[in-house]
Amino acid sequence: MNQRAGPEKPQPHREEGVTRISVSGFKSISQEQSIEIRPLTILAGANSSGKTSMMQPLLLLKQTLEESYDPGALLLYGPNVKFTSVDQLLSRMGRGKTSDTFQVGISTGLDTALALYFRRQSGGGVDIQQATFLDHGFEIRLRLGMTREEILSVIPPFLRRFHGTFSEMEERNLEWVVVRNRCFLALALRSEGGQLGPPFAPFDGFDASLRAVIGAHIRWFIHLPGLRGNPERTYPVTAVGPTFPGTFEKYVASVIAQWQAKKDRDKLEQLSKDLEKLSLTWKVTARPINDTQVELQVGRLVRPTKGRARDLVSIADVGLGVSQTLPVLVALQIAEPEQLVYLEHPELHLHPRAQFAMAQILANAADRGVRVVVETHSDLLLLGLRALVAEGKLASEKVKLHWFKRDSIGNTKVSSADLDVVGAFGEWPEDFAEVALEAESRYLDAAEARVKKNGYAGKSLATPRH
């Protein structure tokens, strides 16, 4: 029998993209919470409400898969997320106790999903306990320590023709075992002497390919944290795609340099337009210093002016808005359709007018098919998206809103909403706009009271309009 033959069934494709993420037992997300991933997915809520906790399990998987050595089931301390103890990531159960397990699930398309279950080890660290693979209605559930009979019982019907192969291998004193492959589980052959072989070939068409597809999505996705570092005089030369291990900000200078070298005018012109739309600058260039360093220069003025084409300064000599926003714009430009881009607070260091304008830039990426996940505290950014929907410039079905809130005992609950054709989303547990209205009302009430008390007849009490 040819062990390399694959199952006669549809295979998952990377083009389907990540469509859902579920998490439980992780920090404040003690009970399972699930979010749908649309082309433009908004994570909102108060500080420490669980927004980042929803994405951190994927970041743990990303840095585990990208590490040059095998760090075990999870690399806790890495470039994307940093934990020094398993207790820091497990849900608290009260009275100083924490959960022993947490789970993360990832779906691509409508018919493929992977759920991973991790457990704290008594000697320290964490190990993977169970993995469930779902592909077009067929399911395989693997866990460490499974017996031969348990392994045979989980084989779906379309793979049972390989039962003979199982028997043949056992006649040669080989046994089937479940093994850990970084943060995944797989089947492998073990000899009488304890030596392990490669994962079971017939499963290349099911659990192995599904792990490869979802693993590729995890390695493929772009992460841009809220803390993007201070602007530098020079940046290290890096490789440019198709994947970007670690966090994305370190790649920005080299990406722009490559666009210039390849004379990719479309991307360079769009980048300039986006910077100008945000009133940050009108031009950015990457100047190679040597084989290891690149300098970023930006236009000193916000708008292009005749005779000022060379009026450029180092990015380190302008406001933080440019250096903090440029990685956002470059990430959205370089991302491909169905690629997941996770942006933490893209509105940081932006003027309110620019926060509102950022909505159009995010919508442009979503219209190209990129799956953009935005964690934000900006009511103006959200209002900008609603305005685009109402104006017919952004399809409402491309947007999904998730509001994170913690209950009285500290557990995260997620409420989700869709925008209708006029950009309305109905009742949420809280509304960003209420904060601005309450602040304005508080100011006007206080100012009016002082006027009445002291008879002050000075400047208008009207608040400025941006």
Sine and cosine of phi, psi and omega as CSV:
sin_phi,cos_phi,sin_psi,cos_psi,sin_omega,cos_omega
0.00,0.00,0.69,-0.72,0.00,-1.00
-0.99,0.16,0.95,-0.31,-0.07,-1.00
-0.94,0.34,-0.29,0.96,-0.05,-1.00
-0.99,0.10,-0.14,0.99,-0.01,-1.00
-0.90,0.44,0.65,-0.76,-0.01,-1.00
-0.99,-0.13,0.25,-0.97,0.01,-1.00
-0.94,0.33,0.54,-0.84,-0.01,-1.00
-1.00,0.05,0.99,0.17,-0.03,-1.00
-0.35,-0.94,0.32,-0.95,-0.01,-1.00
-0.89,0.46,0.56,-0.83,0.02,-1.00
-0.96,-0.27,0.54,-0.84,0.06,-1.00
-0.93,0.36,0.45,-0.89,-0.01,-1.00
-0.83,-0.56,0.60,-0.80,-0.01,-1.00
-0.90,0.44,-0.44,0.90,-0.05,-1.00
-0.90,0.44,-0.28,0.96,-0.01,-1.00
-0.93,0.36,-0.48,0.88,0.05,-1.00
0.97,0.24,0.29,-0.96,0.07,-1.00
-0.97,0.23,0.82,-0.57,-0.08,-1.00
-0.91,-0.41,-0.24,0.97,0.00,-1.00
-0.36,-0.93,0.58,-0.81,0.08,-1.00
-0.77,-0.64,0.71,-0.70,0.06,-1.00
-0.76,-0.65,0.57,-0.82,-0.07,-1.00
-0.60,-0.80,0.58,-0.81,0.16,-0.99
-0.47,-0.88,0.48,-0.88,0.04,-1.00
0.97,0.26,0.20,0.98,-0.09,-1.00
-0.92,-0.39,0.91,-0.41,-0.01,-1.00
0.77,0.64,-0.83,-0.56,-0.07,-1.00
-0.98,0.19,-0.11,0.99,0.01,-1.00
-1.00,-0.03,0.97,0.25,-0.06,-1.00
-0.97,0.25,-0.65,0.76,0.05,-1.00
-0.98,-0.18,0.52,-0.85,-0.13,-0.99
-0.84,0.54,0.78,-0.63,0.12,-0.99
-0.82,-0.57,0.60,-0.80,-0.09,-1.00
-0.74,-0.68,0.66,-0.75,0.05,-1.00
-0.80,-0.60,0.68,-0.74,0.11,-0.99
-0.99,0.15,0.64,-0.77,0.01,-1.00
-0.96,-0.27,0.92,-0.38,0.09,-1.00
-0.98,-0.20,0.07,-1.00,0.09,-1.00
-0.81,0.58,-0.50,0.87,0.07,-1.00
-0.71,-0.71,0.96,-0.27,-0.10,-0.99
-0.90,-0.43,0.83,-0.56,-0.07,-1.00
-0.95,-0.31,0.81,-0.59,0.11,-0.99
-0.95,-0.30,0.89,-0.46,-0.06,-1.00
-0.73,-0.68,0.31,-0.95,0.00,-1.00
0.54,-0.84,0.14,-0.99,-0.04,-1.00
-0.92,0.38,0.22,-0.98,0.08,-1.00
-0.84,0.54,0.61,-0.79,0.03,-1.00
0.86,0.51,0.49,0.87,0.02,-1.00
-1.00,0.01,-0.17,0.98,0.06,-1.00
0.90,-0.43,0.10,0.99,-0.03,-1.00
-0.88,0.48,-0.80,0.60,-0.01,-1.00
-0.91,0.41,-0.57,0.82,0.00,-1.00
-0.88,0.47,-0.43,0.90,0.02,-1.00
-0.94,0.34,-0.51,0.86,-0.07,-1.00
-0.99,-0.16,-0.35,0.94,-0.08,-1.00
-0.88,0.48,-0.58,0.82,0.07,-1.00
-0.85,0.52,-0.61,0.79,0.07,-1.00
-0.92,0.40,-0.59,0.81,0.03,-1.00
-0.92,0.39,-0.59,0.81,0.09,-1.00
-0.88,0.47,-0.69,0.72,0.04,-1.00
-0.90,0.44,-0.68,0.74,-0.02,-1.00
-0.86,0.52,-0.78,0.63,-0.05,-1.00
-0.95,0.31,-0.41,0.91,0.09,-1.00
-0.94,0.35,-0.69,0.72,-0.02,-1.00
-0.95,0.32,-0.48,0.88,-0.09,-1.00
-1.00,0.05,-0.25,0.97,-0.05,-1.00
-0.91,0.41,0.58,-0.82,-0.06,-1.00
-0.95,0.32,-0.38,0.93,0.06,-1.00
-0.89,-0.45,0.17,-0.98,0.04,-1.00
-0.99,0.13,0.95,-0.31,-0.05,-1.00
-1.00,0.06,0.09,1.00,-0.12,-0.99
0.99,-0.17,-0.26,-0.96,-0.07,-1.00
-0.90,0.44,-0.56,0.83,0.03,-1.00
-0.55,-0.84,0.70,-0.71,0.16,-0.99
-1.00,0.03,0.97,-0.26,-0.11,-0.99
-0.96,0.27,-0.58,0.81,-0.08,-1.00
-0.90,-0.44,0.97,-0.26,-0.06,-1.00
-0.54,-0.84,-0.24,-0.97,-0.08,-1.00
-0.95,0.30,-0.45,0.89,-0.07,-1.00
-1.00,-0.05,-0.57,0.82,0.01,-1.00
-0.48,-0.88,0.56,-0.83,-0.13,-0.99
-0.78,-0.63,0.92,-0.39,0.15,-0.99
-0.84,-0.54,0.60,-0.80,0.07,-1.00
-0.95,-0.32,-0.13,0.99,-0.01,-1.00
-0.53,-0.85,0.59,-0.80,0.05,-1.00
-0.88,0.48,-0.54,0.84,0.00,-1.00
-0.86,0.51,-0.44,0.90,-0.04,-1.00
-0.95,0.32,-0.35,0.94,-0.05,-1.00
-0.94,-0.35,-0.18,0.98,0.01,-1.00
-1.00,0.03,0.53,-0.85,-0.03,-1.00
-0.92,0.40,0.62,-0.78,0.05,-1.00
-0.99,0.11,0.68,-0.73,-0.05,-1.00
-0.97,-0.26,0.04,1.00,-0.05,-1.00
0.99,-0.14,0.42,-0.91,0.01,-1.00
0.83,0.55,0.57,0.82,0.06,-1.00
0.98,0.21,0.04,1.00,-0.02,-1.00
-1.00,-0.08,0.48,-0.88,0.06,-1.00
-0.83,-0.56,0.34,-0.94,0.07,-1.00
-0.91,0.42,0.38,-0.93,0.04,-1.00
-0.99,-0.12,-0.22,0.97,-0.10,-0.99
-0.68,-0.73,0.40,-0.92,0.23,-0.97
-0.58,-0.82,0.33,-0.95,-0.11,-0.99
-0.72,-0.69,0.59,-0.81,0.13,-0.99
-0.72,-0.70,0.71,-0.70,0.03,-1.00
-0.84,-0.54,0.61,-0.79,-0.01,-1.00
-0.74,-0.68,0.78,-0.62,0.06,-1.00
-0.91,-0.41,0.61,-0.79,0.13,-0.99
-0.83,-0.56,0.81,-0.58,-0.09,-1.00
0.92,0.40,-0.42,-0.91,-0.05,-1.00
-0.99,-0.17,-0.30,0.95,-0.22,-0.98
-0.84,-0.54,0.05,1.00,-0.01,-1.00
-0.80,-0.60,0.66,-0.75,-0.02,-1.00
-0.40,-0.92,0.43,-0.90,0.05,-1.00
-0.69,-0.73,0.80,-0.60,0.07,-1.00
-0.88,-0.48,0.76,-0.65,-0.03,-1.00
-0.87,-0.49,0.71,-0.70,-0.05,-1.00
-0.87,-0.49,0.84,-0.55,-0.05,-1.00
-0.91,-0.42,0.53,-0.85,-0.03,-1.00
-0.73,-0.68,0.63,-0.78,0.12,-0.99
-0.91,0.41,0.68,-0.74,0.02,-1.00
-1.00,-0.06,0.58,-0.82,-0.05,-1.00
-0.89,0.46,-0.50,0.86,0.00,-1.00
-1.00,0.00,0.09,1.00,-0.04,-1.00
0.95,-0.31,0.45,-0.89,0.00,-1.00
1.00,0.09,-0.17,-0.99,-0.05,-1.00
-0.66,-0.75,0.53,-0.85,0.04,-1.00
-0.72,-0.69,0.36,-0.93,0.06,-1.00
-0.99,0.12,0.75,-0.66,-0.07,-1.00
-0.99,-0.16,-0.64,0.77,-0.10,-1.00
-0.44,-0.90,0.52,-0.85,0.11,-0.99
-0.71,-0.71,0.73,-0.69,0.02,-1.00
-0.88,-0.47,0.81,-0.58,-0.01,-1.00
-0.93,-0.36,0.80,-0.60,0.03,-1.00
-0.84,-0.54,0.84,-0.55,-0.03,-1.00
-0.62,-0.78,0.94,-0.34,0.04,-1.00
0.76,0.65,0.73,0.69,0.09,-1.00
1.00,-0.03,-0.22,0.98,0.02,-1.00
-0.99,-0.14,0.62,-0.78,-0.07,-1.00
-0.76,-0.65,0.68,-0.73,0.16,-0.99
-0.81,-0.58,0.76,-0.65,0.02,-1.00
-0.87,-0.50,0.90,-0.43,-0.02,-1.00
-0.92,-0.39,0.56,-0.83,0.12,-0.99
-0.55,-0.83,0.43,-0.90,0.01,-1.00
-0.90,0.44,0.60,-0.80,0.06,-1.00
1.00,0.08,0.18,0.98,0.00,-1.00
-0.91,0.41,0.60,-0.80,0.08,-1.00
-0.99,0.13,0.17,-0.99,0.04,-1.00
-0.84,0.54,-0.72,0.69,-0.03,-1.00
-0.90,0.45,-0.63,0.77,0.02,-1.00
-0.92,0.39,-0.61,0.80,0.03,-1.00
-0.91,0.41,-0.71,0.71,0.02,-1.00
-0.89,0.46,-0.54,0.84,-0.07,-1.00
-0.95,0.32,-0.36,0.93,-0.04,-1.00
-1.00,-0.07,-0.08,1.00,-0.02,-1.00
-0.94,0.33,0.83,-0.55,0.01,-1.00
-0.94,0.35,0.32,-0.95,-0.11,-0.99
-0.81,0.59,-0.64,0.77,-0.09,-1.00
-0.94,0.33,-0.16,0.99,0.04,-1.00
-0.95,-0.30,-0.01,1.00,-0.11,-0.99
-0.95,0.31,-0.24,0.97,0.07,-1.00
-0.92,0.39,-0.21,0.98,0.04,-1.00
-1.00,0.02,0.10,1.00,0.00,-1.00
-0.85,0.52,-0.59,0.81,0.02,-1.00
-0.88,0.47,-0.59,0.81,0.02,-1.00
-0.90,0.44,-0.62,0.79,0.07,-1.00
-0.85,0.52,-0.74,0.67,-0.04,-1.00
-0.90,0.43,-0.67,0.75,0.00,-1.00
-0.87,0.49,-0.66,0.75,-0.02,-1.00
-0.91,0.40,-0.63,0.77,-0.03,-1.00
-0.93,0.38,-0.52,0.85,0.06,-1.00
-0.90,0.43,-0.40,0.92,0.02,-1.00
-0.99,-0.11,0.38,0.92,0.03,-1.00
0.87,0.49,0.58,0.82,0.11,-0.99
-0.92,-0.39,0.61,-0.79,0.00,-1.00
-0.80,-0.59,0.45,-0.89,0.00,-1.00
-1.00,-0.02,0.72,-0.69,0.02,-1.00
-0.67,-0.74,0.38,-0.92,0.11,-0.99
-1.00,-0.05,0.77,-0.64,-0.03,-1.00
-0.81,-0.58,0.38,-0.92,0.09,-1.00
-1.00,0.06,0.71,-0.70,0.12,-0.99
-0.83,-0.55,1.00,0.05,-0.17,-0.99
0.83,0.55,-0.89,-0.46,-0.06,-1.00
-1.00,-0.08,0.26,0.96,0.02,-1.00
-0.87,-0.49,0.16,-0.99,0.15,-0.99
-0.86,-0.50,0.50,-0.87,0.00,-1.00
-0.47,-0.88,0.25,-0.97,0.11,-0.99
-1.00,-0.01,0.61,-0.79,0.05,-1.00
-0.56,-0.83,0.34,-0.94,0.08,-1.00
-1.00,-0.04,0.67,-0.74,0.05,-1.00
-0.84,-0.54,0.76,-0.65,-0.03,-1.00
-0.98,0.18,0.12,-0.99,0.00,-1.00
-0.89,0.46,-0.47,0.88,0.01,-1.00
-1.00,0.10,0.02,1.00,0.04,-1.00
1.00,-0.06,0.04,1.00,-0.02,-1.00
-0.98,0.19,0.70,-0.71,-0.02,-1.00
-1.00,-0.08,0.62,-0.78,0.10,-0.99
-0.98,-0.18,-0.14,-0.99,0.01,-1.00
-0.95,0.32,0.25,-0.97,0.07,-1.00
-0.83,0.55,0.47,-0.88,-0.07,-1.00
-0.86,0.51,0.89,-0.46,-0.12,-0.99
-0.85,0.53,-0.70,0.71,-0.02,-1.00
-0.83,0.55,-0.42,0.91,-0.01,-1.00
-0.99,0.16,-0.03,1.00,0.06,-1.00
-0.85,0.52,-0.45,0.89,-0.01,-1.00
-1.00,0.04,-0.04,1.00,-0.03,-1.00
-0.76,-0.65,-1.00,-0.03,-0.12,-0.99
-0.93,0.36,-0.58,0.82,-0.01,-1.00
-0.93,0.37,-0.69,0.73,0.00,-1.00
-0.93,0.36,-0.58,0.81,0.03,-1.00
-0.92,0.40,-0.66,0.75,0.09,-1.00
-0.88,0.47,-0.64,0.77,-0.01,-1.00
-0.91,0.42,-0.67,0.74,-0.03,-1.00
-0.92,0.40,-0.78,0.62,-0.03,-1.00
-0.94,0.35,-0.60,0.80,0.08,-1.00
-0.87,0.48,-0.61,0.79,0.04,-1.00
-0.91,0.42,-0.64,0.77,0.05,-1.00
-0.89,0.46,-0.65,0.76,-0.02,-1.00
-0.91,0.42,-0.71,0.70,0.03,-1.00
-0.94,0.35,-0.47,0.89,-0.08,-1.00
-0.97,0.24,-0.47,0.88,-0.18,-0.98
-0.97,0.26,0.52,-0.85,-0.10,-0.99
-0.99,-0.16,0.76,-0.65,0.01,-1.00
-0.87,-0.49,0.82,-0.57,0.07,-1.00
-0.84,-0.55,0.95,-0.30,-0.08,-1.00
-0.96,0.28,0.23,-0.97,0.03,-1.00
-0.93,0.36,-0.55,0.84,0.06,-1.00
-1.00,-0.04,0.98,-0.21,-0.14,-0.99
-0.96,-0.27,0.27,0.96,0.07,-1.00
0.98,0.18,0.26,-0.96,0.04,-1.00
-0.99,0.12,0.48,-0.88,0.04,-1.00
-0.90,0.44,0.61,-0.79,-0.07,-1.00
-0.90,-0.44,0.39,-0.92,0.09,-1.00
-0.93,0.36,-0.60,0.80,0.06,-1.00
-0.64,-0.76,0.39,-0.92,0.01,-1.00
-0.81,-0.59,0.54,-0.84,-0.01,-1.00
-0.94,0.35,0.56,-0.83,0.11,-0.99
-0.95,0.32,0.73,-0.69,0.00,-1.00
-0.77,-0.63,0.24,-0.97,0.19,-0.98
-0.95,0.33,0.37,-0.93,-0.04,-1.00
-0.84,-0.55,0.98,-0.18,0.13,-0.99
0.90,0.43,0.03,-1.00,0.04,1.00
-0.97,0.23,-0.22,0.98,0.09,-1.00
-0.92,-0.38,0.36,-0.93,-0.03,-1.00
-0.76,-0.65,1.00,0.08,0.01,-1.00
-0.85,0.53,0.53,-0.85,-0.03,-1.00
0.96,0.26,-0.48,-0.88,0.01,-1.00
-1.00,-0.07,0.41,-0.91,-0.26,-0.97
-0.99,0.15,-0.40,0.91,-0.18,-0.98
-0.86,0.52,-0.49,0.87,-0.04,-1.00
-0.95,0.32,-0.25,0.97,-0.05,-1.00
-1.00,-0.05,-0.21,0.98,-0.22,-0.98
-0.85,0.52,-0.76,0.65,-0.05,-1.00
-0.87,0.49,-0.67,0.74,-0.02,-1.00
-0.94,0.33,-0.56,0.83,0.06,-1.00
-0.89,0.45,-0.74,0.68,0.00,-1.00
-0.90,0.45,-0.65,0.76,0.03,-1.00
-0.88,0.48,-0.62,0.78,0.03,-1.00
-0.93,0.38,-0.67,0.74,0.05,-1.00
-0.85,0.53,-0.65,0.76,0.02,-1.00
-0.92,0.40,-0.69,0.72,-0.03,-1.00
-0.89,0.45,-0.60,0.80,0.00,-1.00
-1.00,0.03,0.01,1.00,-0.03,-1.00
0.80,0.60,0.72,0.69,0.04,-1.00
-0.99,0.15,0.99,0.14,-0.10,-0.99
-0.91,0.42,-0.56,0.83,-0.03,-1.00
-0.86,0.51,-0.76,0.65,-0.03,-1.00
-0.94,0.35,-0.64,0.76,0.00,-1.00
-0.91,0.41,-0.66,0.75,0.01,-1.00
-0.93,0.38,-0.64,0.77,0.02,-1.00
-0.92,0.40,-0.62,0.78,0.04,-1.00
-0.88,0.48,-0.69,0.73,0.04,-1.00
-0.89,0.45,-0.67,0.75,0.02,-1.00
-0.89,0.46,-0.66,0.75,-0.01,-1.00
-0.91,0.41,-0.68,0.73,0.03,-1.00
-0.89,0.46,-0.63,0.77,0.01,-1.00
-0.94,0.33,-0.60,0.80,0.04,-1.00
-0.86,0.50,-0.56,0.83,-0.01,-1.00
-1.00,0.03,0.06,1.00,0.01,-1.00
0.85,0.52,0.65,0.76,0.00,-1.00
-0.98,-0.21,-0.76,0.65,0.04,-1.00
-0.19,-0.98,0.08,-1.00,0.00,-1.00
-0.93,-0.37,-0.13,0.99,-0.08,-1.00
-0.40,-0.91,0.55,-0.83,0.13,-0.99
-0.65,-0.76,0.68,-0.73,0.04,-1.00
-0.74,-0.68,0.45,-0.89,0.07,-1.00
-0.92,-0.39,0.85,-0.52,-0.05,-1.00
-0.92,-0.39,0.93,-0.36,0.04,-1.00
-0.88,0.47,0.77,-0.64,0.05,-1.00
-1.00,0.00,-0.71,0.70,0.08,-1.00
-0.39,-0.92,-0.31,-0.95,-0.06,-1.00
-0.96,0.27,-0.14,0.99,-0.06,-1.00
-0.85,-0.53,-0.13,0.99,-0.11,-0.99
-0.70,-0.72,0.56,-0.83,0.04,-1.00
-0.75,-0.66,0.67,-0.75,0.08,-1.00
-0.97,-0.25,0.70,-0.71,0.10,-0.99
-0.99,-0.15,0.79,-0.61,0.07,-1.00
-0.86,-0.52,0.57,-0.82,-0.01,-1.00
-0.75,-0.66,0.40,-0.92,0.06,-1.00
-0.89,0.46,0.71,-0.71,-0.05,-1.00
-0.94,0.35,-0.48,0.88,0.00,-1.00
-0.98,-0.18,0.30,-0.96,-0.02,-1.00
-0.97,0.23,-0.57,0.82,-0.05,-1.00
-0.88,-0.47,0.49,-0.87,0.06,-1.00
-0.92,0.40,0.65,-0.76,0.00,-1.00
-0.77,-0.64,0.63,-0.77,-0.05,-1.00
-0.83,0.55,0.76,-0.66,0.02,-1.00
0.99,0.15,0.11,0.99,-0.05,-1.00
-0.92,-0.40,0.39,0.92,-0.08,-1.00
-0.87,0.49,-0.47,0.88,-0.02,-1.00
-0.97,-0.26,0.26,0.97,0.01,-1.00
-0.99,0.12,0.95,0.30,-0.10,-1.00
-0.89,-0.46,0.49,-0.87,0.07,-1.00
-0.71,-0.71,0.27,-0.96,0.06,-1.00
-0.89,0.46,0.57,-0.82,0.04,-1.00
-0.88,0.47,-0.35,0.94,0.03,-1.00
-0.96,0.27,-0.20,0.98,-0.07,-1.00
-0.96,-0.26,0.18,0.98,0.06,-1.00
-0.86,-0.51,0.07,-1.00,-0.06,-1.00
-0.89,0.46,0.36,-0.93,-0.03,-1.00
-0.89,0.45,-0.38,0.93,-0.02,-1.00
-0.83,0.56,-0.62,0.79,-0.02,-1.00
-0.93,0.36,-0.79,0.61,-0.07,-1.00
-0.92,0.39,-0.49,0.87,0.00,-1.00
-0.99,0.13,-0.45,0.89,-0.06,-1.00
-1.00,-0.07,-0.49,0.87,-0.02,-1.00
-0.82,0.58,-0.70,0.72,0.05,-1.00
-0.86,0.50,-0.57,0.82,0.03,-1.00
-0.89,0.46,-0.75,0.66,-0.06,-1.00
-0.91,0.41,-0.66,0.75,-0.01,-1.00
-0.93,0.37,-0.65,0.76,0.03,-1.00
-0.87,0.50,-0.69,0.73,-0.02,-1.00
-0.93,0.37,-0.53,0.85,0.01,-1.00
-0.95,0.30,-0.64,0.77,-0.11,-0.99
-1.00,0.10,-0.31,0.95,-0.04,-1.00
-0.91,0.41,0.60,-0.80,0.00,-1.00
-0.99,-0.13,0.28,-0.96,0.06,-1.00
-0.81,0.59,0.71,-0.71,0.00,-1.00
0.97,0.24,-0.06,1.00,0.07,-1.00
-0.97,0.25,0.69,-0.73,-0.01,-1.00
-1.00,0.06,0.79,-0.61,0.06,-1.00
-0.85,-0.53,0.89,-0.46,-0.02,-1.00
-0.97,-0.26,0.92,-0.38,-0.04,-1.00
-0.94,-0.35,0.87,-0.49,0.09,-1.00
-1.00,-0.05,0.92,-0.38,0.09,-1.00
0.80,0.61,0.92,0.40,0.03,-1.00
-0.91,0.42,-0.24,0.97,-0.03,-1.00
-1.00,0.10,-0.03,1.00,-0.08,-1.00
-0.85,0.53,0.70,-0.72,0.06,-1.00
0.91,0.41,0.31,0.95,0.03,-1.00
-0.97,-0.24,0.62,-0.79,0.12,-0.99
-0.88,0.48,0.48,-0.87,0.01,-1.00
-0.78,0.63,-0.62,0.78,0.01,-1.00
-0.90,0.44,-0.62,0.78,0.01,-1.00
-0.95,0.33,-0.56,0.83,0.07,-1.00
-0.87,0.48,-0.66,0.75,0.03,-1.00
-0.91,0.42,-0.67,0.74,-0.02,-1.00
-0.93,0.36,-0.46,0.89,0.01,-1.00
-0.85,0.53,-0.47,0.88,0.00,-1.00
-0.85,0.53,-0.65,0.76,-0.01,-1.00
-0.91,0.41,-0.61,0.79,0.00,-1.00
-0.92,0.39,-0.66,0.75,0.06,-1.00
-0.90,0.43,-0.65,0.76,0.00,-1.00
-0.90,0.44,-0.59,0.81,0.03,-1.00
-0.88,0.48,-0.66,0.75,0.02,-1.00
-0.91,0.41,-0.67,0.74,0.02,-1.00
-0.88,0.47,-0.62,0.78,0.02,-1.00
-0.91,0.41,-0.43,0.90,0.06,-1.00
-0.99,0.15,-0.08,1.00,0.03,-1.00
0.99,-0.15,0.00,1.00,0.07,-1.00
-0.93,0.37,0.59,-0.81,0.06,-1.00
-0.99,-0.15,0.98,-0.21,-0.10,-0.99
-0.98,-0.19,0.86,-0.52,0.09,-1.00
-0.95,-0.31,0.87,-0.49,-0.10,-1.00
-0.89,-0.45,0.85,-0.53,0.16,-0.99
-0.99,-0.11,0.84,-0.54,-0.15,-0.99
-0.55,-0.83,0.42,-0.91,0.17,-0.99
-0.89,-0.45,0.19,0.98,-0.13,-0.99
-1.00,-0.07,0.92,-0.39,0.09,-1.00
-0.93,0.36,-0.48,0.88,0.00,-1.00
-0.94,0.34,-0.61,0.80,0.06,-1.00
-0.89,0.45,-0.72,0.70,0.03,-1.00
-0.89,0.45,-0.66,0.75,0.03,-1.00
-0.90,0.44,-0.59,0.81,0.06,-1.00
-0.88,0.47,-0.65,0.76,0.05,-1.00
-0.90,0.43,-0.66,0.75,0.01,-1.00
-0.90,0.43,-0.62,0.78,0.02,-1.00
-0.91,0.42,-0.66,0.75,0.02,-1.00
-0.89,0.46,-0.64,0.77,0.05,-1.00
-0.90,0.43,-0.73,0.68,-0.01,-1.00
-0.89,0.46,-0.55,0.84,0.00,-1.00
-0.99,0.16,-0.06,1.00,-0.01,-1.00
0.98,0.21,0.28,0.96,-0.02,-1.00
-1.00,-0.10,-0.14,0.99,0.03,-1.00
-0.59,-0.81,0.82,-0.57,-0.01,-1.00
-0.93,0.38,0.77,-0.64,-0.07,-1.00
-0.87,0.48,-0.52,0.85,-0.04,-1.00
-0.95,0.31,-0.17,0.99,0.05,-1.00
-1.00,0.10,-0.15,0.99,-0.10,-0.99
-0.93,-0.37,0.68,-0.73,0.12,-0.99
-0.73,-0.68,0.74,-0.67,-0.01,-1.00
-0.94,-0.33,0.74,-0.68,0.06,-1.00
-0.80,-0.59,0.84,-0.54,0.01,-1.00
-0.96,-0.28,0.80,-0.61,-0.04,-1.00
-0.97,-0.24,0.72,-0.70,0.01,-1.00
-0.52,-0.85,0.58,-0.81,0.04,-1.00
-0.98,-0.19,0.65,-0.76,-0.02,-1.00
-0.99,0.15,-0.14,-0.99,-0.12,-0.99
-0.91,0.42,-0.38,0.93,0.02,-1.00
-0.96,-0.27,0.17,0.99,0.13,-0.99
1.00,-0.06,0.14,0.99,0.00,-1.00
-1.00,0.05,0.69,-0.72,-0.01,-1.00
-0.97,0.24,0.71,-0.70,0.11,-0.99
-0.83,-0.56,0.67,-0.74,-0.02,-1.00
-0.93,-0.37,0.80,-0.60,0.13,-0.99
-0.94,-0.35,0.73,-0.68,-0.07,-1.00
-0.89,-0.46,0.49,-0.87,-0.03,-1.00
-0.52,-0.86,0.43,-0.90,0.11,-0.99
-0.94,-0.33,0.44,-0.90,0.15,-0.99
-1.00,0.04,0.63,-0.78,0.13,-0.99
-1.00,0.03,-0.12,-0.99,-0.12,-0.99
-0.93,0.37,-0.26,0.97,0.05,-1.00
-0.96,-0.27,0.22,0.97,0.08,-1.00
0.99,0.14,0.18,0.98,0.02,-1.00
-1.00,0.03,0.49,-0.87,-0.01,-1.00
-0.78,-0.63,0.17,0.99,0.07,-1.00
0.97,0.26,-0.46,-0.89,-0.09,-1.00
-1.00,0.05,0.82,-0.58,0.19,-0.98
-0.93,-0.37,0.32,-0.95,0.02,-1.00
-0.83,0.56,-0.56,0.83,0.05,-1.00
-0.57,-0.82,0.29,-0.96,0.01,-1.00
-0.77,-0.64,0.78,-0.63,0.04,-1.00
-0.78,0.63,-0.69,0.73,-0.12,-0.99
-0.88,0.47,-0.47,0.88,-0.01,-1.00
-0.88,0.48,-0.56,0.83,-0.01,-1.00
-0.90,0.43,-0.72,0.69,0.01,-1.00
-0.90,0.43,-0.66,0.75,0.00,-1.00
-0.91,0.41,-0.67,0.74,0.01,-1.00
-0.91,0.41,-0.63,0.78,0.02,-1.00
-0.91,0.42,-0.68,0.73,0.01,-1.00
-0.91,0.41,-0.66,0.75,0.01,-1.00
-0.90,0.44,-0.65,0.76,0.01,-1.00
-0.89,0.46,-0.69,0.73,0.02,-1.00
-0.89,0.45,-0.74,0.67,-0.04,-1.00
-0.90,0.44,-0.64,0.77,0.02,-1.00
-0.89,0.45,-0.70,0.71,-0.02,-1.00
-0.92,0.40,-0.68,0.73,-0.01,-1.00
-0.91,0.41,-0.65,0.76,0.01,-1.00
-0.90,0.43,-0.64,0.77,0.02,-1.00
-0.90,0.44,-0.64,0.77,0.00,-1.00
-0.93,0.36,-0.62,0.78,0.04,-1.00
-0.87,0.50,-0.71,0.70,-0.02,-1.00
-0.91,0.41,-0.59,0.81,-0.06,-1.00
-0.96,0.27,-0.66,0.75,-0.12,-0.99
-0.96,-0.28,-0.05,1.00,0.00,-1.00
0.91,0.42,0.48,0.88,-0.03,-1.00
-0.95,0.30,0.76,-0.65,-0.02,-1.00
-0.81,-0.59,0.87,0.49,-0.07,-1.00
-0.98,-0.18,-0.77,-0.64,-0.09,-1.00
-0.93,0.36,0.29,-0.96,0.02,-1.00
-0.91,0.42,0.56,-0.83,0.02,-1.00
-1.00,0.06,-0.06,1.00,-0.04,-1.00
-0.89,0.45,0.67,-0.74,0.04,-1.00
-0.98,0.17,0.56,-0.83,-0.05,-1.00
-0.92,0.40,0.52,-0.85,0.06,-1.00
-0.95,-0.31,0.76,-0.65,-0.06,-1.00
-0.99,0.12,0.00,0.00,0.00,0.00
